[in-house]
Amino acid sequence: IKLARHFIGLQTLGLTLKRCYREMVMLLVFICVAMAIFSALSQLLENGLDLGTKNKDYASIPSACWWVIIS
C-alpha cells in the first residue's frame, strides 16, 4: 500500500477498483453462480446416475467445484 504513493499506475488501479466496486461484486457473484452450476453439471456427467460406477474425483459437488476452480 505504501508503494501506491509512488506509482501512478497503482493509484489508478486503486481508484478504478474503488469506483467500480458494485460491478466487481456483480462479476464475482456471476462467477460463483456459474461455478456452482458447472460443478453440479460436471459431477452429474462424470459420476452419472448409475451408483455402481463411482469416480472418486467427482464424488461430491464440492470436489467437482474444486475441479472447476483449478480448471
C-alpha positions as a Markdown table, in Angstrom:
| # | Residue | x | y | z |
|---|---|---|---|---|
| 1 | Ile | 0.0 | 0.0 | 0.0 |
| 2 | Lys | 2.9 | 2.3 | 0.7 |
| 3 | Leu | 4.2 | 1.7 | -2.9 |
| 4 | Ala | 0.9 | 3.1 | -4.3 |
| 5 | Arg | 2.0 | 6.6 | -3.1 |
| 6 | His | 4.9 | 6.5 | -5.6 |
| 7 | Phe | 3.4 | 4.7 | -8.6 |
| 8 | Ile | 0.7 | 6.4 | -10.6 |
| 9 | Gly | -0.3 | 3.0 | -12.1 |
| 10 | Leu | -1.2 | 1.6 | -8.7 |
| 11 | Gln | -3.0 | 4.7 | -7.8 |
| 12 | Thr | -5.1 | 4.5 | -10.9 |
| 13 | Leu | -5.8 | 0.8 | -10.3 |
| 14 | Gly | -7.0 | 1.6 | -6.7 |
| 15 | Leu | -9.2 | 4.4 | -7.9 |
| 16 | Thr | -10.7 | 2.2 | -10.6 |
| 17 | Leu | -11.4 | -0.6 | -8.1 |
| 18 | Lys | -13.0 | 1.9 | -5.7 |
| 19 | Arg | -15.2 | 3.4 | -8.4 |
| 20 | Cys | -16.2 | 0.0 | -9.9 |
| 21 | Tyr | -17.0 | -1.7 | -6.6 |
| 22 | Arg | -20.5 | -2.7 | -7.5 |
| 23 | Glu | -19.6 | -4.1 | -10.9 |
| 24 | Met | -16.8 | -6.1 | -9.4 |
| 25 | Val | -19.1 | -7.6 | -6.8 |
| 26 | Met | -21.6 | -8.4 | -9.5 |
| 27 | Leu | -18.9 | -10.1 | -11.6 |
| 28 | Leu | -17.9 | -12.2 | -8.6 |
| 29 | Val | -21.5 | -13.2 | -8.0 |
| 30 | Phe | -21.9 | -14.3 | -11.6 |
| 31 | Ile | -18.7 | -16.3 | -11.5 |
| 32 | Cys | -19.8 | -18.0 | -8.3 |
| 33 | Val | -23.2 | -18.9 | -9.7 |
| 34 | Ala | -21.6 | -20.2 | -12.9 |
| 35 | Met | -19.1 | -22.2 | -10.9 |
| 36 | Ala | -21.9 | -23.8 | -8.8 |
| 37 | Ile | -23.9 | -24.7 | -11.9 |
| 38 | Phe | -21.0 | -26.2 | -13.8 |
| 39 | Ser | -19.7 | -28.1 | -10.8 |
| 40 | Ala | -23.1 | -29.7 | -10.3 |
| 41 | Leu | -23.3 | -30.5 | -14.0 |
| 42 | Ser | -19.8 | -31.9 | -14.2 |
| 43 | Gln | -20.5 | -34.0 | -11.1 |
| 44 | Leu | -23.7 | -35.4 | -12.7 |
| 45 | Leu | -22.0 | -36.1 | -16.0 |
| 46 | Glu | -18.9 | -37.7 | -14.6 |
| 47 | Asn | -20.4 | -39.6 | -11.7 |
| 48 | Gly | -23.7 | -40.2 | -13.5 |
| 49 | Leu | -26.9 | -41.5 | -12.1 |
| 50 | Asp | -25.5 | -45.0 | -12.0 |
| 51 | Leu | -24.3 | -45.5 | -8.5 |
| 52 | Gly | -22.2 | -48.6 | -9.5 |
| 53 | Thr | -19.6 | -46.6 | -11.3 |
| 54 | Lys | -18.0 | -44.1 | -8.9 |
| 55 | Asn | -15.4 | -41.6 | -10.0 |
| 56 | Lys | -13.6 | -40.5 | -6.8 |
| 57 | Asp | -12.6 | -37.2 | -8.4 |
| 58 | Tyr | -16.2 | -36.2 | -8.7 |
| 59 | Ala | -17.6 | -37.9 | -5.6 |
| 60 | Ser | -19.4 | -34.8 | -4.5 |
| 61 | Ile | -20.4 | -31.4 | -5.7 |
| 62 | Pro | -17.7 | -29.6 | -3.6 |
| 63 | Ser | -15.0 | -31.9 | -5.1 |
| 64 | Ala | -16.3 | -31.2 | -8.6 |
| 65 | Cys | -16.3 | -27.5 | -7.6 |
| 66 | Trp | -12.6 | -27.8 | -6.9 |
| 67 | Trp | -12.1 | -29.2 | -10.4 |
| 68 | Val | -14.0 | -26.2 | -11.8 |
| 69 | Ile | -11.7 | -23.8 | -9.8 |
| 70 | Ile | -8.4 | -25.4 | -10.9 |
| 71 | Ser | -9.6 | -25.7 | -14.5 |
